[in-house]
Amino acid sequence: MALVTTAEVCDANPQLILSGELRALQPVFQIYGRRQVFSGPIVTLKVFEDNVLVREFLEEKGNGRVLVVDGGGSLRCAILGGNPVVQAQNNGWAGIVVNGCIRDVDEINGCDIGVRALASHPMKANKKGMGEKHVPINIAGTRICDGEWLYADTDGILISRTELSV
C-alpha cells in the first residue's frame, strides 16, 4: 500500500464498505514492530493460549502474507514472542495480527515486520499444538477469511475480500 493510507482507501471506496467487501477492525490493537504500514494476503489461525501452530506457520516462507491469529482475546499469556517474530521477518512475512498477547516487546520492536496485538504479557503459552488452520475467524468485530487481504497503518486495519488497486 504505497503512500495510500487506510483512511484514503475508506474515503475512495464507500461502495465497498456498504457491501461489506471492505471492513475495518475495531481499534483494539497496539502497534508493535518497526513496520507500521503493511499489507498482504491473509492466512488465518485459531488457537487458545497455545502457540505451537503460530510458530509452525512463521517457520514457513511468508511470501508477503499476513498471519491473522484469533487467540480468543486471551489476556492470560502471550501466544507470540520475539523468536518467532524474528523468524517471520527472516522468512518474508509482511505482518502478524494477534487477537491476544505478545511478549518480548523490545525484541519485536526491533524487527522489520508489522505486528498488532491486544497487549503484552510476560507468561508463555501452552505447547499442546491445538488449533485450527485456514478457518474463518471473528476478531475485533469482523469476520476474516483465509485468502482475504489486510491493509494496516497507524490509523487502523482494513480487511478486503480482494486485493485493492491503490
DSSP file (Angstrom, degrees, kcal/mol; ACC not computed):
  #  RESIDUE AA STRUCTURE BP1 BP2  ACC     N-H-->O    O-->H-N    N-H-->O    O-->H-N    TCO  KAPPA ALPHA  PHI   PSI    X-CA   Y-CA   Z-CA
    1    1 A M    >         0   0    0      0, 0.0     2,-0.7     0, 0.0     3,-0.5   0.000 360.0 360.0 360.0  77.1    0.0    0.0    0.0
    2    2 A A  T 3   -     0   0    0      1,-0.3     3,-0.1     3,-0.0     0, 0.0  -0.487 360.0 -34.0 -72.6 109.1    2.4    2.6   -1.2
    3    3 A L  T 3  S+     0   0    0     -2,-0.7     2,-0.5     1,-0.2    -1,-0.3   0.579 106.3 117.8  60.1  13.9    1.7    6.0    0.3
    4    4 A V    <   -     0   0    0     -3,-0.5    -1,-0.2     4,-0.0     2,-0.1  -0.960  56.7-143.0-110.3 123.9   -2.1    5.4    0.4
    5    5 A T     >  -     0   0    0     -2,-0.5     4,-2.2     1,-0.1     5,-0.1  -0.386  21.3-115.8 -84.7 161.8   -3.5    5.5    3.9
    6    6 A T  H  > S+     0   0    0      1,-0.2     4,-2.4     2,-0.2     5,-0.2   0.865 118.8  56.3 -62.1 -34.5   -6.3    3.3    5.2
    7    7 A A  H  > S+     0   0    0      2,-0.2     4,-2.5     1,-0.2    -1,-0.2   0.913 107.1  48.1 -62.8 -42.1   -8.3    6.5    5.6
    8    8 A E  H  > S+     0   0    0      2,-0.2     4,-2.1     1,-0.2    -2,-0.2   0.882 109.5  53.1 -65.7 -37.7   -7.9    7.3    1.9
    9    9 A V  H  X S+     0   0    0     -4,-2.2     4,-0.8     2,-0.2    -2,-0.2   0.928 111.2  46.6 -61.7 -44.4   -8.9    3.8    1.0
   10   10 A C  H >< S+     0   0    0     -4,-2.4     3,-0.8     1,-0.2    -2,-0.2   0.927 112.3  49.7 -62.6 -45.1  -12.1    4.2    3.0
   11   11 A D  H 3< S+     0   0    0     -4,-2.5    -1,-0.2     1,-0.2    -2,-0.2   0.852 113.5  46.6 -62.5 -35.1  -12.8    7.6    1.6
   12   12 A A  H 3< S+     0   0    0     -4,-2.1    -1,-0.2     1,-0.2    -2,-0.2   0.563 114.8  46.4 -84.8  -9.3  -12.3    6.3   -2.0
   13   13 A N    <X  +     0   0    0     -3,-0.8     4,-1.6    -4,-0.8     3,-0.5  -0.291  54.8 142.9-132.8  52.2  -14.4    3.1   -1.6
   14   14 A P  H  > S+     0   0    0      0, 0.0     4,-2.4     0, 0.0     5,-0.2   0.847  77.6  57.3 -61.4 -31.5  -17.7    3.9    0.1
   15   15 A Q  H  > S+     0   0    0      1,-0.2     4,-1.9     2,-0.2     6,-0.2   0.863 105.2  49.9 -68.0 -34.8  -19.5    1.3   -2.1
   16   16 A L  H  >>S+     0   0    0     -3,-0.5     6,-1.8     2,-0.2     5,-1.3   0.843 110.9  50.3 -70.8 -33.0  -17.1   -1.5   -0.9
   17   17 A I  H ><5S+     0   0    0     -4,-1.6     3,-0.8     4,-0.2    -2,-0.2   0.931 110.6  48.9 -68.4 -45.7  -17.8   -0.5    2.7
   18   18 A L  H 3<5S+     0   0    0     -4,-2.4    -2,-0.2     1,-0.2    -1,-0.2   0.878 112.4  48.1 -61.1 -38.7  -21.6   -0.6    2.2
   19   19 A S  H 3<5S-     0   0    0     -4,-1.9    -1,-0.2    -5,-0.2    -2,-0.2   0.615 112.4-119.2 -78.8 -11.5  -21.4   -4.0    0.5
   20   20 A G  T <<5S+     0   0    0     -3,-0.8    -3,-0.2    -4,-0.6    -4,-0.1   0.503  84.3 116.8  85.2   3.9  -19.2   -5.4    3.3
   21   21 A E  S   <S+     0   0    0     -5,-1.3   140,-2.1    -6,-0.2     2,-0.4   0.718  77.9  44.1 -76.4 -19.5  -16.3   -6.2    0.9
   22   22 A L  E    S+A  160   0A   0     -6,-1.8     2,-0.3   138,-0.2    -2,-0.3  -0.986  76.6 174.1-127.0 119.5  -14.2   -3.7    2.8
   23   23 A R  E     -A  159   0A   0    136,-3.0   136,-3.3    -2,-0.4     2,-0.4  -0.930  22.9-141.3-128.1 148.9  -14.3   -3.8    6.6
   24   24 A A  E     -A  158   0A   0     -2,-0.3   134,-0.2   134,-0.2     2,-0.2  -0.912  21.4-127.5-107.6 135.0  -12.4   -2.0    9.4
   25   25 A L        -     0   0    0    132,-2.5   132,-0.4    -2,-0.4   116,-0.2  -0.507  37.4 -96.1 -73.1 148.2  -11.3   -3.9   12.5
   26   26 A Q        -     0   0    0    114,-2.4     2,-2.3    -2,-0.2     3,-0.4  -0.358  44.1-104.0 -59.9 146.7  -12.4   -2.3   15.8
   27   27 A P  S    S+     0   0    0      0, 0.0    -1,-0.1     0, 0.0   129,-0.0  -0.413  83.8 117.3 -79.4  71.6   -9.5   -0.2   17.2
   28   28 A V        +     0   0    0     -2,-2.3     2,-0.3     2,-0.1    -2,-0.1   0.444  46.3  98.9-112.6  -4.2   -8.4   -2.6   19.9
   29   29 A F        -     0   0    0     -3,-0.4     2,-0.2   111,-0.1    89,-0.2  -0.669  60.3-140.9 -98.0 141.7   -4.8   -3.4   18.7
   30   30 A Q  E     -D  117   0B   0     87,-3.8    87,-1.4    -2,-0.3     2,-0.5  -0.648  26.7-117.8 -88.4 152.6   -1.5   -2.0   19.9
   31   31 A I  E     +D  116   0B   0     -2,-0.2     2,-0.3    85,-0.2    85,-0.2  -0.823  39.9 165.4 -98.6 127.3    1.2   -1.3   17.3
   32   32 A Y  E     +D  115   0B   0     83,-3.0    83,-2.1    -2,-0.5    77,-0.1  -0.871  34.9  45.7-132.5 166.3    4.5   -3.3   17.5
   33   33 A G  S    S-     0   0    0     -2,-0.3    76,-0.2    72,-0.3    79,-0.2   0.094  86.6 -88.0  82.3 160.8    7.4   -3.9   15.2
   34   34 A R  S    S+     0   0    0     77,-3.2     2,-1.1    74,-0.4    78,-0.2   0.733 107.5  80.1 -78.0 -23.0    9.3   -1.4   13.0
   35   35 A R        +     0   0    0     78,-1.2    80,-0.2    76,-0.5    -3,-0.1  -0.719  50.6 170.6 -91.4  98.5    6.9   -1.7   10.0
   36   36 A Q        +     0   0    0     -2,-1.1     2,-0.5     1,-0.1    -1,-0.2   0.732  68.4  52.5 -80.0 -21.7    3.9    0.4   10.9
   37   37 A V  S    S+     0   0    0     -3,-0.1     2,-0.3   116,-0.1   116,-0.2  -0.969  71.5 142.8-117.1 123.2    2.4    0.1    7.4
   38   38 A F  E     +B  152   0A   0    114,-1.9   114,-3.0    -2,-0.5     2,-0.3  -0.987  18.1 177.2-154.0 160.7    1.9   -3.3    5.9
   39   39 A S  E     +B  151   0A   0     -2,-0.3   112,-0.2   112,-0.2    75,-0.1  -0.978  15.5 127.4-157.5 162.5   -0.4   -5.3    3.7
   40   40 A G  E     -B  150   0A   0    110,-1.8   110,-2.5    -2,-0.3    25,-0.2  -0.903  58.0 -51.3 164.1 172.5   -0.8   -8.7    2.2
   41   41 A P  E     -B  149   0A   0      0, 0.0    25,-2.7     0, 0.0     2,-0.3  -0.428  62.0-115.7 -68.8 144.7   -3.0  -11.8    1.7
   42   42 A I  E     -e   66   0B   0    106,-3.5   105,-2.8   103,-0.2     2,-0.4  -0.611  23.3-169.3 -91.5 138.8   -4.3  -13.3    4.9
   43   43 A V  E     -e   67   0B   0     23,-2.4    25,-3.0    -2,-0.3     2,-0.3  -0.998  22.8-147.8-116.8 126.6   -3.6  -16.7    6.5
   44   44 A T  E     +e   68   0B   0     -2,-0.4    90,-2.5    23,-0.2     2,-0.3  -0.701  19.2 176.2-102.5 151.2   -5.9  -17.4    9.4
   45   45 A L  E     -eF  69 133B   0     23,-1.8    25,-3.2    -2,-0.3     2,-0.5  -0.985  13.9-158.0-149.4 136.5   -5.3  -19.4   12.5
   46   46 A K  E     +eF  70 132B   0     86,-2.9    86,-2.5    -2,-0.3     2,-0.3  -0.972  29.6 145.7-121.7 118.5   -7.4  -20.1   15.5
   47   47 A V        -     0   0    0     23,-2.2     2,-0.4    -2,-0.5    84,-0.1  -0.886  35.3-141.8-139.8 168.5   -5.7  -21.1   18.8
   48   48 A F  S    S-     0   0    0     82,-0.3    82,-0.1    -2,-0.3    24,-0.1  -0.882  77.9 -32.8-141.9 112.1   -6.3  -20.5   22.5
   49   49 A E  S    S+     0   0    0     22,-0.4    77,-2.6    -2,-0.4     2,-0.3   0.806 113.3 104.3  52.0  36.0   -3.3  -20.0   24.9
   50   50 A D  B     -k  126   0C   0     75,-0.2    77,-0.2    77,-0.1     4,-0.2  -0.986  45.6-176.7-145.9 129.8   -1.2  -22.3   22.7
   51   51 A N     >  +     0   0    0     75,-1.7     4,-2.3    -2,-0.3     5,-0.2   0.319  54.2 102.4-116.2  10.6    1.5  -21.1   20.3
   52   52 A V  H  > S+     0   0    0     74,-0.3     4,-2.2     1,-0.2     5,-0.1   0.937  88.9  43.1 -60.0 -47.7    2.7  -24.3   18.6
   53   53 A L  H  > S+     0   0    0     77,-0.3     4,-2.3     2,-0.2    -1,-0.2   0.835 110.4  57.1 -69.8 -31.7    0.8  -23.7   15.3
   54   54 A V  H  > S+     0   0    0      2,-0.2     4,-2.1     1,-0.2    -1,-0.2   0.952 109.7  45.0 -60.6 -49.1    1.7  -20.0   15.3
   55   55 A R  H  X S+     0   0    0     -4,-2.3     4,-1.1     1,-0.2    -2,-0.2   0.906 110.3  55.0 -61.4 -42.4    5.4  -21.0   15.4
   56   56 A E  H >< S+     0   0    0     -4,-2.2     3,-0.5     1,-0.2     4,-0.5   0.919 109.0  47.6 -58.9 -45.0    4.9  -23.6   12.7
   57   57 A F  H >< S+     0   0    0     -4,-2.3     3,-1.7     1,-0.2    -1,-0.2   0.931 110.2  51.3 -60.7 -46.0    3.3  -21.1   10.3
   58   58 A L  H 3< S+     0   0    0     -4,-2.1    -1,-0.2     1,-0.3    -2,-0.2   0.636  99.6  64.5 -73.3 -12.6    6.1  -18.5   10.8
   59   59 A E  T << S+     0   0    0     -4,-1.1    -1,-0.3    -3,-0.5    -2,-0.2   0.653  93.1  81.4 -77.7 -16.6    8.7  -21.1   10.1
   60   60 A E  S <  S-     0   0    0     -3,-1.7     2,-0.3    -4,-0.5    31,-0.1  -0.396 102.5 -84.9 -81.6 163.8    7.3  -21.3    6.5
   61   61 A K        -     0   0    0      1,-0.1    31,-0.2    -2,-0.1    -1,-0.1  -0.551  36.8-156.2 -66.6 130.8    8.1  -18.8    3.8
   62   62 A G    >   -     0   0    0     29,-3.2     3,-1.8    -2,-0.3    30,-0.2   0.836   4.2-163.5 -81.7 -34.4    5.8  -15.8    4.2
   63   63 A N  T 3  S-     0   0    0     28,-0.8    30,-0.2     1,-0.3    29,-0.1   0.855  75.4 -53.0  50.3  40.0    5.9  -14.5    0.7
   64   64 A G  T 3  S+     0   0    0     28,-3.0    -1,-0.3     1,-0.2    29,-0.2   0.592 102.7 142.4  77.4  10.5    4.4  -11.2    1.8
   65   65 A R    <   -     0   0    0     -3,-1.8    29,-2.5    27,-0.2    30,-1.2  -0.307  46.7-131.5 -81.1 168.4    1.5  -12.8    3.6
   66   66 A V  E     -eg  42  95B   0    -25,-2.7   -23,-2.4    28,-0.2     2,-0.6  -0.988  12.0-143.4-121.6 123.6   -0.1  -11.6    6.9
   67   67 A L  E     -eg  43  96B   0     28,-2.1    30,-2.8    -2,-0.5     2,-0.6  -0.779  14.3-165.8 -86.6 122.2   -0.8  -14.2    9.6
   68   68 A V  E     -eg  44  97B   0    -25,-3.0   -23,-1.8    -2,-0.6     2,-0.6  -0.946   7.2-166.5-112.4 115.2   -4.0  -13.3   11.5
   69   69 A V  E     -eg  45  98B   0     28,-3.3    30,-3.2    -2,-0.6     2,-1.1  -0.890  15.7-155.0-110.4 119.0   -4.3  -15.3   14.7
   70   70 A D  E     +eg  46  99B   0    -25,-3.2   -23,-2.2    -2,-0.6    30,-0.1  -0.805  18.6 173.5 -88.4 101.0   -7.5  -15.5   16.7
   71   71 A G    >   -     0   0    0     -2,-1.1     3,-1.5    28,-0.6   -22,-0.4   0.115  56.4-104.9 -93.8  20.5   -6.2  -16.2   20.2
   72   72 A G  T 3   -     0   0    0      1,-0.3    28,-0.2   -24,-0.1    -2,-0.1   0.587  58.7 -81.0  70.0   9.1   -9.6  -15.9   21.7
   73   73 A G  T 3  S+     0   0    0     26,-2.3    -1,-0.3     1,-0.2    27,-0.2   0.666  76.3 172.8  71.0  15.7   -8.8  -12.5   23.1
   74   74 A S    <   -     0   0    0     -3,-1.5    27,-0.4    25,-0.5    -1,-0.2  -0.332  24.6-176.6 -63.8 134.5   -7.0  -14.1   26.0
   75   75 A L        +     0   0    0     25,-0.1    -1,-0.1     1,-0.1     3,-0.1   0.049  65.9  87.7-112.4  21.4   -5.0  -11.8   28.2
   76   76 A R  S    S-     0   0    0      1,-0.2     2,-0.3    45,-0.1    -1,-0.1   0.610  98.5  -1.4 -98.8 -14.4   -3.6  -14.6   30.4
   77   77 A C  S    S-     0   0    0     -3,-0.1    24,-0.7    45,-0.1     2,-0.4  -0.975  75.3 -97.0-163.9 166.9   -0.5  -15.4   28.4
   78   78 A A  E     -hi 101 124B   0     45,-3.1    47,-0.7    -2,-0.3    24,-0.2  -0.785  21.4-173.6 -94.1 134.3    1.5  -14.5   25.3
   79   79 A I  E    S+     0   0B   0     22,-2.5     2,-0.3    -2,-0.4    23,-0.2   0.342  75.1  47.7-106.4   5.3    1.0  -16.6   22.1
   80   80 A L  E     +h  102   0B   0     21,-0.6    23,-2.0   -26,-0.1     2,-0.2  -0.979  66.5 173.9-145.6 132.4    3.7  -14.8   20.2
   81   81 A G     >  -     0   0    0     -2,-0.3     4,-1.5    21,-0.2    23,-0.2  -0.669  45.7 -84.8-128.7-175.8    7.2  -13.9   21.3
   82   82 A G  H  > S+     0   0    0     -2,-0.2     4,-2.6     1,-0.2     5,-0.2   0.873 115.6  56.6 -61.7 -44.4   10.4  -12.5   19.9
   83   83 A N  H  > S+     0   0    0      1,-0.2     4,-2.2     2,-0.2    -1,-0.2   0.931 109.5  44.4 -60.2 -48.4   12.0  -15.6   18.4
   84   84 A P  H  > S+     0   0    0      0, 0.0     4,-2.6     0, 0.0    -1,-0.2   0.852 112.8  53.3 -63.8 -31.9    9.0  -16.5   16.1
   85   85 A V  H  X S+     0   0    0     -4,-1.5     4,-2.7     2,-0.2    -2,-0.2   0.919 108.2  49.1 -69.3 -41.6    8.8  -12.8   15.1
   86   86 A V  H  X S+     0   0    0     -4,-2.6     4,-2.5     1,-0.2    -1,-0.2   0.924 112.8  49.0 -59.0 -43.5   12.5  -12.7   14.1
   87   87 A Q  H  X S+     0   0    0     -4,-2.2     4,-1.8    -5,-0.2    -2,-0.2   0.907 110.1  50.7 -63.0 -41.8   11.9  -15.9   12.1
   88   88 A A  H  <>S+     0   0    0     -4,-2.6     5,-2.4     2,-0.2     4,-0.4   0.919 110.2  49.8 -61.9 -43.9    8.8  -14.4   10.4
   89   89 A Q  H ><5S+     0   0    0     -4,-2.7     3,-1.2     1,-0.2    -2,-0.2   0.939 113.3  46.2 -58.3 -47.8   10.8  -11.3    9.5
   90   90 A N  H 3<5S+     0   0    0     -4,-2.5    -1,-0.2     1,-0.2    -2,-0.2   0.753 110.7  53.8 -68.9 -24.3   13.6  -13.5    8.0
   91   91 A N  T 3<5S-     0   0    0     -4,-1.8   -29,-3.2    -5,-0.2   -28,-0.8   0.365 119.3-105.4 -94.6   4.9   11.0  -15.7    6.2
   92   92 A G  T < 5 +     0   0    0     -3,-1.2   -28,-3.0    -4,-0.4     2,-0.3   0.750  60.5 157.7  84.7  24.3    9.3  -12.7    4.4
   93   93 A W      < -     0   0    0     -5,-2.4    -1,-0.2   -29,-0.2   -27,-0.2  -0.634  33.7-150.3 -76.7 141.1    6.1  -12.3    6.3
   94   94 A A        -     0   0    0    -29,-2.5    20,-1.7    -2,-0.3     2,-0.3   0.848  66.2 -30.8 -78.8 -36.0    4.6   -8.8    5.9
   95   95 A G  E     -gj  66 114B   0    -30,-1.2   -28,-2.1    18,-0.2     2,-0.4  -0.992  45.5-131.8-171.8 172.3    2.9   -8.8    9.3
   96   96 A I  E     -gj  67 115B   0     18,-2.2    20,-2.4    -2,-0.3     2,-0.5  -0.994  12.2-165.2-140.9 129.5    1.2  -10.6   12.2
   97   97 A V  E     -gj  68 116B   0    -30,-2.8   -28,-3.3    -2,-0.4     2,-0.5  -0.982  11.6-167.5-117.4 126.5   -2.1   -9.7   13.8
   98   98 A V  E     -gj  69 117B   0     18,-2.8     2,-1.9    -2,-0.5    20,-0.7  -0.953  22.0-156.3-121.8 117.6   -2.8  -11.4   17.2
   99   99 A N  E    S+g   70   0B   0    -30,-3.2   -26,-2.3    -2,-0.5   -28,-0.6  -0.566  86.2  35.7 -84.3  71.8   -6.2  -11.3   18.9
  100  100 A G  E    S-     0   0B   0     -2,-1.9    18,-2.2   -27,-0.2    19,-0.9  -0.928 102.2 -47.4 170.4-158.7   -4.3  -12.0   22.2
  101  101 A C  E     -hj  78 119B   0    -24,-0.7   -22,-2.5   -27,-0.4   -21,-0.6  -0.658  34.7-162.8-107.9 158.9   -1.0  -11.1   23.8
  102  102 A I  E     -hj  80 120B   0     17,-1.9    19,-2.4   -24,-0.2     2,-0.3  -0.789   6.8-159.4-123.0 169.9    2.7  -11.0   22.8
  103  103 A R        +     0   0    0    -23,-2.0     5,-0.1    -2,-0.3    20,-0.0  -0.893  65.0  56.7-142.4 177.0    5.9  -10.9   24.8
  104  104 A D     >  +     0   0    0     -2,-0.3     4,-2.5   -23,-0.2     3,-0.2   0.922  61.9 172.3  63.6  45.4    9.5   -9.8   24.2
  105  105 A V  H  >  +     0   0    0      1,-0.2     4,-3.0     2,-0.2   -72,-0.3   0.866  69.5  52.9 -57.6 -43.3    8.2   -6.4   23.1
  106  106 A D  H  > S+     0   0    0      1,-0.2     4,-0.7     2,-0.2    -1,-0.2   0.914 111.8  46.3 -61.9 -41.2   11.7   -4.8   22.8
  107  107 A E  H >4 S+     0   0    0     -3,-0.2     3,-0.8     1,-0.2     4,-0.3   0.925 114.0  48.0 -65.1 -44.4   12.9   -7.6   20.5
  108  108 A I  H >< S+     0   0    0     -4,-2.5     3,-1.8     1,-0.2   -74,-0.4   0.898 106.5  57.2 -63.6 -40.6    9.7   -7.4   18.4
  109  109 A N  H 3< S+     0   0    0     -4,-3.0    -1,-0.2     1,-0.3    -2,-0.2   0.685 102.3  57.0 -66.2 -16.1   10.0   -3.6   18.2
  110  110 A G  T << S+     0   0    0     -3,-0.8     2,-0.3    -4,-0.7    -1,-0.3   0.508  90.4  95.8 -87.6  -5.6   13.5   -4.1   16.7
  111  111 A C  S <  S-     0   0    0     -3,-1.8   -77,-3.2    -4,-0.3     2,-1.7  -0.635  78.2-127.9 -91.4 143.5   12.1   -6.3   13.8
  112  112 A D  S    S+     0   0    0     -2,-0.3     2,-0.3   -78,-0.2    -3,-0.1  -0.554  78.3  93.6 -86.4  72.3   11.3   -5.0   10.4
  113  113 A I  S    S-     0   0    0     -2,-1.7   -78,-1.2    -5,-0.2     2,-0.5  -0.970  77.9-109.2-155.7 153.4    7.8   -6.5   10.4
  114  114 A G  E     + j   0  95B   0    -20,-1.7   -18,-2.2    -2,-0.3     2,-0.4  -0.784  36.7 178.4 -90.6 130.0    4.3   -5.3   11.3
  115  115 A V  E     -Dj  32  96B   0    -83,-2.1   -83,-3.0    -2,-0.5     2,-0.4  -0.999   8.5-177.6-133.0 132.9    2.8   -6.7   14.5
  116  116 A R  E     +Dj  31  97B   0    -20,-2.4   -18,-2.8    -2,-0.4     2,-0.3  -0.990  15.1 155.4-125.6 138.9   -0.5   -5.9   16.1
  117  117 A A  E     -Dj  30  98B   0    -87,-1.4   -87,-3.8    -2,-0.4   -16,-0.2  -0.966  50.2-113.9-154.1 164.8   -1.7   -7.4   19.4
  118  118 A L  E    S-     0   0B   0    -18,-2.2     2,-0.3   -20,-0.7   -17,-0.2   0.888  86.4 -42.1 -70.0 -39.5   -4.1   -6.6   22.2
  119  119 A A  E     - j   0 101B   0    -19,-0.9   -17,-1.9   -89,-0.1     2,-0.3  -0.947  60.6 -89.4-169.9-179.2   -1.3   -6.2   24.8
  120  120 A S  E     + j   0 102B   0     -2,-0.3   -17,-0.2   -19,-0.2   -19,-0.0  -0.859  34.2 179.7-110.9 152.6    1.9   -7.7   26.1
  121  121 A H        -     0   0    0    -19,-2.4   -43,-0.1    -2,-0.3   -45,-0.1  -0.977  26.1-142.6-151.1 135.3    2.1  -10.4   28.8
  122  122 A P  S    S+     0   0    0      0, 0.0     2,-0.2     0, 0.0   -19,-0.1   0.719  73.6  92.7 -76.8 -19.9    5.2  -12.0   30.3
  123  123 A M  S    S-     0   0    0    -47,-0.1   -45,-3.1     1,-0.1     2,-0.1  -0.517  73.1-128.2 -79.6 141.8    3.8  -15.5   30.7
  124  124 A K  B     -i   78   0B   0    -47,-0.2   -45,-0.1    -2,-0.2    -1,-0.1  -0.429  23.1-108.6 -86.3 162.9    4.4  -18.0   27.8
  125  125 A A        -     0   0    0    -47,-0.7   -75,-0.2     1,-0.2    -1,-0.1  -0.250  35.9 -90.3 -82.5 169.7    1.7  -20.1   26.1
  126  126 A N  B     -k   50   0C   0    -77,-2.6   -75,-1.7   -78,-0.1   -74,-0.3  -0.277  26.2-140.4 -70.9 166.1    1.0  -23.8   26.3
  127  127 A K        +     0   0    0    -77,-0.2   -77,-0.1   -76,-0.1    -1,-0.1  -0.454  60.8 117.8-129.6  58.8    2.6  -26.2   23.9
  128  128 A K  S    S-     0   0    0      2,-0.1    -1,-0.1    -2,-0.0   -78,-0.1   0.630  72.6-126.9 -99.8 -16.8   -0.1  -28.7   23.0
  129  129 A G        +     0   0    0      1,-0.3     2,-0.3    -3,-0.1    -2,-0.1   0.732  54.5 152.6  78.0  21.8   -0.4  -28.0   19.3
  130  130 A M        +     0   0    0    -82,-0.1   -82,-0.3     2,-0.0   -77,-0.3  -0.642  20.6  81.1 -88.1 142.6   -4.2  -27.4   19.5
  131  131 A G        -     0   0    0     -2,-0.3     2,-0.4   -84,-0.1   -84,-0.2  -0.874  65.8 -91.4 152.6 178.9   -5.9  -25.1   17.0
  132  132 A E  E     -F   46   0B   0    -86,-2.5   -86,-2.9    -2,-0.3     3,-0.3  -0.987  28.3-150.5-128.7 134.7   -7.4  -24.7   13.5
  133  133 A K  E    S+F   45   0B   0     -2,-0.4   -88,-0.2   -88,-0.2    -2,-0.0  -0.776  72.9   6.5-103.8 147.7   -5.7  -23.5   10.4
  134  134 A H  S    S+     0   0    0    -90,-2.5    -1,-0.2    -2,-0.3   -89,-0.1   0.821  91.4 135.5  57.4  38.3   -7.2  -21.7    7.4
  135  135 A V        -     0   0    0     -3,-0.3    -1,-0.2   -91,-0.1     2,-0.1  -0.831  64.6 -94.5-113.2 153.9  -10.6  -21.3    9.0
  136  136 A P        -     0   0    0      0, 0.0     2,-0.3     0, 0.0     9,-0.2  -0.438  48.4-168.9 -62.2 138.8  -12.9  -18.2    9.1
  137  137 A I  E     -L  144   0D   0      7,-2.6     7,-3.2    -2,-0.1     2,-0.5  -0.883  19.0-141.1-127.8 160.2  -12.3  -16.2   12.3
  138  138 A N  E     +L  143   0D   0     -2,-0.3     2,-0.3     5,-0.2     5,-0.2  -0.960  33.8 153.7-124.6 112.2  -14.1  -13.4   14.1
  139  139 A I  E >   +L  142   0D   0      3,-2.3     3,-2.0    -2,-0.5  -113,-0.1  -0.988  61.7   3.8-137.2 148.6  -11.9  -10.7   15.7
  140  140 A A  T 3  S-     0   0    0     -2,-0.3  -114,-2.4     1,-0.3    -1,-0.1   0.841 130.7 -54.3  48.6  41.9  -12.4   -7.1   16.5
  141  141 A G  T 3  S+     0   0    0      1,-0.2     2,-0.4  -116,-0.2    -1,-0.3   0.616 117.8 103.0  75.7  14.0  -16.0   -7.2   15.3
  142  142 A T  E <   -L  139   0D   0     -3,-2.0    -3,-2.3  -119,-0.1     2,-0.4  -0.988  66.4-132.8-137.2 137.1  -15.1   -8.5   11.9
  143  143 A R  E     -L  138   0D   0     -2,-0.4     2,-0.4    -5,-0.2    -5,-0.2  -0.744  29.0-168.2 -83.6 131.6  -15.3  -11.9   10.2
  144  144 A I  E     -L  137   0D   0     -7,-3.2    -7,-2.6    -2,-0.4     2,-0.3  -0.985   2.9-161.3-127.3 131.7  -12.0  -12.7    8.4
  145  145 A C    >   -     0   0    0     -2,-0.4     3,-2.0    -9,-0.2  -103,-0.2  -0.859  31.5 -96.3-114.6 147.7  -11.4  -15.5    5.9
  146  146 A D  T 3  S+     0   0    0     -2,-0.3  -103,-0.2     1,-0.2     3,-0.1  -0.316 111.0  28.3 -52.6 134.6   -8.2  -17.1    4.7
  147  147 A G  T 3  S+     0   0    0   -105,-2.8    -1,-0.2     1,-0.3  -104,-0.1   0.267  90.2 119.2  93.0 -12.4   -7.1  -15.5    1.4
  148  148 A E    <   -     0   0    0     -3,-2.0  -106,-3.5  -107,-0.1     2,-0.4  -0.204  66.2-106.4 -72.8 178.8   -8.7  -12.1    2.0
  149  149 A W  E     -BC  41 160A   0     11,-3.0    11,-2.7  -108,-0.2     2,-0.4  -0.886  23.9-155.8-115.0 141.9   -6.4   -9.0    2.1
  150  150 A L  E     -BC  40 159A   0   -110,-2.5  -110,-1.8    -2,-0.4     2,-0.4  -0.939   6.5-172.6-116.6 137.6   -5.3   -7.0    5.1
  151  151 A Y  E     +BC  39 158A   0      7,-2.4     7,-3.2    -2,-0.4     2,-0.4  -0.994  12.7 179.0-128.6 122.3   -4.1   -3.4    5.0
  152  152 A A  E     +BC  38 157A   0   -114,-3.0  -114,-1.9    -2,-0.4     2,-0.3  -0.968  12.5 144.4-129.5 141.0   -2.7   -1.8    8.2
  153  153 A D  E >   - C   0 156A   0      3,-2.3     3,-0.7    -2,-0.4  -116,-0.1  -0.833  66.9 -72.1-150.3-167.4   -1.2    1.6    9.1
  154  154 A T  T 3  S+     0   0    0     -2,-0.3     3,-0.1     1,-0.2  -117,-0.1   0.650 127.3  57.4 -72.4 -12.9   -1.2    3.8   12.1
  155  155 A D  T 3  S-     0   0    0      1,-0.3     2,-0.3     0, 0.0    -1,-0.2   0.767 119.3 -80.3 -83.7 -27.6   -4.9    4.7   11.6
  156  156 A G  E <   - C   0 153A   0     -3,-0.7    -3,-2.3     2,-0.0     2,-0.4  -0.996  47.2 -63.1 159.3-164.4   -6.1    1.1   11.7
  157  157 A I  E     - C   0 152A   0   -132,-0.4  -132,-2.5    -2,-0.3     2,-0.4  -0.985  35.0-165.5-128.6 128.0   -6.6   -2.2    9.9
  158  158 A L  E     -AC  24 151A   0     -7,-3.2    -7,-2.4    -2,-0.4     2,-0.4  -0.872   5.5-156.3-111.3 145.8   -8.8   -2.9    6.9
  159  159 A I  E     -AC  23 150A   0   -136,-3.3  -136,-3.0    -2,-0.4     2,-0.4  -0.985  13.4-174.5-119.5 132.2   -9.9   -6.3    5.6
  160  160 A S  E     -AC  22 149A   0    -11,-2.7   -11,-3.0    -2,-0.4  -138,-0.2  -0.971  30.3-137.1-127.7 142.1  -10.9   -6.6    1.9
  161  161 A R  S    S+     0   0    0   -140,-2.1     2,-0.3    -2,-0.4    -1,-0.1   0.826  93.8  22.1 -63.9 -29.9  -12.3   -9.6    0.1
  162  162 A T  S    S-     0   0    0   -141,-0.3     2,-0.2   -14,-0.1   -13,-0.2  -0.864 100.2 -81.5-132.3 165.7   -9.9   -8.9   -2.8
  163  163 A E        -     0   0    0     -2,-0.3     2,-0.3   -15,-0.1    -2,-0.1  -0.513  48.9-132.2 -66.6 132.6   -6.6   -7.1   -3.4
  164  164 A L        -     0   0    0     -2,-0.2     2,-1.2    -4,-0.0    -1,-0.1  -0.685   4.5-133.6 -89.1 139.2   -7.3   -3.4   -3.7
  165  165 A S              0   0    0     -2,-0.3    -1,-0.0     1,-0.2    -2,-0.0  -0.762 360.0 360.0 -91.2  95.9   -5.7   -1.5   -6.6
  166  166 A V              0   0    0     -2,-1.2    -1,-0.2  -162,-0.0    -2,-0.0   0.374 360.0 360.0-113.7 360.0   -4.5    1.5   -4.6
